[in-house]
Amino acid sequence: MSTGGAPAGRSRLVLMAKRPLPGEVKTRLAPALGAAGAARLYAAFLDDLADQLGAIEEVERHLAVWPPDPDAAWLAPYRERFTCVAQRGDGLAARMESMVRDALDRDRCSAVVVVGSDVPTLPVEHVRSAFAALRGGADAVLGPNPDGGYYLLGLVRLVAGVFEVPMSTPEVLKATRSALDRAGARVALLPPWHDVDLPTDLERLRRELTNPAVARRAPRTTRELAGRSSPARA
């Protein structure tokens, strides 16, 4: 068993993001919101999450963008809080792996935490807890989704098999945990949190946002969802 934990040194937070174009993001929400509505909602997700994560001052903050053009004009609002970098690779797993390799191998960070951009109400405390777990002895940290995936992955070293798991299936978390266990990695688990992928997730999100504390974490998402209870077309 690895003794684990991040050595002293800088840590990096990576927020995975796509340009919010109709037909390119949150396509499974289009039956309920239309393609343009789904893109606007995703843009709200990204803005809210960037505001929350941009407040974590003790780590490097990277916004990993797709399409891979970190100089694009649409990224201007994020540049004050994030270093914009290009995602690279064929598929989400490969793009995540490239971000982790850049942090741990190329840039010699002591730890890296990667977060998806479809969890607009995620408490920033969960992300801080991920870094604390890596500093405290964990080799890896996972933030589970109830649908069998994960919203966050943190590592202090590259682990074989972690990025060979087929993404967007109900077995992602289980398979990732198995790869970590086979490598003898010490794994910390965060509290579960929902992402927003399907029309059925929208009703849960609306209920969640009736809590004023949650709505304050995601004001743009709250405004974008207001009055969108019935299906719409782009």
Sequence and secondary structure as in RCSB ss.txt:
>XXXX:A:sequence
MSTGGAPAGRSRLVLMAKRPLPGEVKTRLAPALGAAGAARLYAAFLDDLADQLGAIEEVERHLAVWPPDPDAAWL
APYRERFTCVAQRGDGLAARMESMVRDALDRDRCSAVVVVGSDVPTLPVEHVRSAFAALRGGADAVLGPNPDGGY
YLLGLVRLVAGVFEVPMSTPEVLKATRSALDRAGARVALLPPWHDVDLPTDLERLRRELTNPAVARRAPRTTREL
AGRSSPARA
>XXXX:A:secstr
       SS EEEEEEEE   TTTS GGGHHHHHHHHHHHHHHHHHHHHHHHHTT TTSEEEEEEESS TT GGG
GGGTTT EEEE  SSSHHHHHHHHHHIIIIIS  SEEEEE SS TT  HHHHHHHHHHHHTT SEEEEE TTSSE
EEEEESS  TTGGGS SSSTTHHHHHHHHHHHTT  EEE        SHHHHHHHHHHTTSHHHHHH HHHHHHH
TT  S    
